[in-house]
Amino acid sequence: MRIEQLTFTRFIAVIAVVFFHFGRTVFPFNIPALSFICSSAFVGVSYLYILSGFVMVIAYQQKSADKIVLKPFFISRFARVYPVYLLGLAITFIYFIIERRMYERADIMLSVFALQAWVPNYALSLNSPGWSVSVEIFFYLLFPFLFNYLYKKVVLKRLILYTVLIWMLTQVLLNTGLHTSFYKGFPSASHDLLYYFPLMHFNEFLTGNITGFLFLKYKNNKIHPGKWVVLLLFMLSVITVKYVTVLSNHDGLLAFLFAPMIYTLSLQKGWLKTFLSHRIFVWAGEISFAIFILQKPVFLFGRKYLPKMGLQSPDAQFYLLVAVLILLSSLVYFYFENPIRKKIVKLAAK
């Protein structure tokens, strides 16, 4: 089951992260009234983790009535993320060679094996957005065992309770840790542990899983939330980001809004579903992983060479590089990511 109206939301979340990393000082987000949007756009990663958990349940609950078979599952997941991840890492490494910037062997090895998020002080090594892939791979390793041995045996109400408790524990650890002597600011080992350590994001993936089970259970009900509920949840997310500043949004605080937003959007019929399922929007969602992985190398090279080509305006540089990033990601998706993924899966099936 593909829920195409969700695919475009992946693109929105990824572009939000790109603005967070590179666009916080460009117009119109340098206007004080709008600056909070970019400065909090990292919540796009939380949304992506929840969406990932949701989609995994939808896909494998339909496909695996009994249980997930490990070998094809891990091969398909590897083929989905690692080739593009490695490509982004290689391009970033080429840039650092050109710049004669030296890295420790640990930086390289942890990044190659996507383990950087597990080791404090190394989470942002080389292609820094790759820390999120390190976390996502952790989810991939856990999901078959959760699906086969926990989700099949524990009633949904109890799973919801466990997920809420893990979410609450994460928020307490994060927001308490940020206000104690343990936290040394950015960059530091304490920052990496609170912001990038995979277990601190486990609540987001679990929330997505439970939302997926709720969707499958109630999708055939005759009464569903209307289109206005999607807009309401989105507006509440914006309001929370702007005004709830006493708590950090980083490790899934907004899950209580993002999860129902995904659930409600998945149930939509009519013009909203048709509009978001248009092939242009689906294409944008499909290339979003490449956008996420390639954002840093594109901006590293762009900001080095565009001024030498006469383009001095930071705003013009940013928006041109976003266009280049989207174009490059399209080429990578159609001529590298998708063909290699299919080839790996095909070879593994022999």
C-alpha positions, 0 to 999 in steps of 0.5 A, a space after each residue: 500500500 502506497 499512500 502517495 499524499 504522504 510522499 510530498 511531505 517528505 520533500 517539505 521536511 527535507 527542504 525545511 532542514 536545508 533551510 535550517 542548515 543554510 538559509 537562516 540568513 536569507 530573505 524572507 527568513 531574515 525578517 525577525 517575525 519569520 526567523 523562528 521558522 528556519 531556526 526551528 526547521 530541524 524538526 523536519 528530521 523528527 517528522 521524517 523519523 515518524 513518517 519512516 516508522 509509519 511507512 514501515 508498518 504499512 508496508 510490512 504489515 501488508 506484505 508479511 502477515 506472519 513475520 519479516 524475513 531478515 535477509 530480504 528485509 536488510 538487503 532492501 533497506 541497505 539498497 534504499 539508503 547506503 549507495 546514496 549515503 556513500 555517494 554523498 560521503 565521497 563527494 564531501 571527502 573530495 571537497 575536504 581533500 581539495 581544501 587539504 583538511 585532514 580527518 582522523 581515521 576514526 572519522 572516516 571509518 565511523 562514517 563509512 559504516 554509518 556508526 558516527 551517531 553512536 560515538 560522541 564527538 563524531 556524530 557530525 563527521 564529514 557529511 554531517 547530515 549523515 548522522 540521521 542515516 546512522 540513526 535510521 539504520 539503527 531503526 532498520 536493525 530493530 524493526 524486524 525484531 519489534 515486528 516479529 516478536 513484540 508487535 505480534 504479541 502485545 496488544 495495541 493499547 499496551 504498545 501505545 502506553 509503552 511508546 508514550 512512556 518512552 517519549 516522556 522519558 526522552 523529553 525529560 532526559 533531553 530537557 533536564 540534561 540541557 539545564 545541568 552541568 552535564 551539558 557543555 554546549 555545541 560542539 561537545 560530547 554532551 551535545 552529541 549524546 542529547 541531540 544525535 544519539 540513536 536511542 534519543 530518537 527511538 521514541 519518534 520511530 516507535 510513534 510512527 509504528 504505532 500510528 501505522 497500526 492505528 491507521 490500519 485498524 481504523 482506515 475502513 471506518 466511515 467517519 474520518 477527520 476532515 481536511 481542516 484537521 490537517 491544517 489545524 495540526 500544521 498550525 498548532 505545530 507552527 505555534 508550538 515551535 514559535 511559543 513553546 520555547 521552554 522545551 527543546 523540539 529536537 528529539 520528538 517533542 512535536 510527535 504528539 502533533 506530527 503523528 496525528 497529522 500523518 494519520 489524518 493526511 493518510 485518510 484523506 480522500 477527494 481533491 486533497 489526496 488527488 492534489 498531493 498525489 500528482 506525479 510532480 509532488 510524488 517525484 519531489 518526495 522520491 528525490 528527497 533522500 538524495 536532497 538530504 544527503 547531498 545538501 552539504 557537498 552542494 553548498 560546500 562547493 557552491 559557496 566556494 566557487 560561486 563567489 569566484 564566478 561573480 555571484 556575491 549575493 548570499 540570497 542569490 547563492 542560496 536559492 541557486 544552490 537549492 535549484 542545483 541541489 534539486 536538479 542534481 538529486 533528480 539525476 542521482 535518483 533516476 540514474 544512480 539511486 533507483 537503478 542501483 537499488 533495483 540491481 542490488 535487490 535483483 542480485 540478492 534474489 538470485 
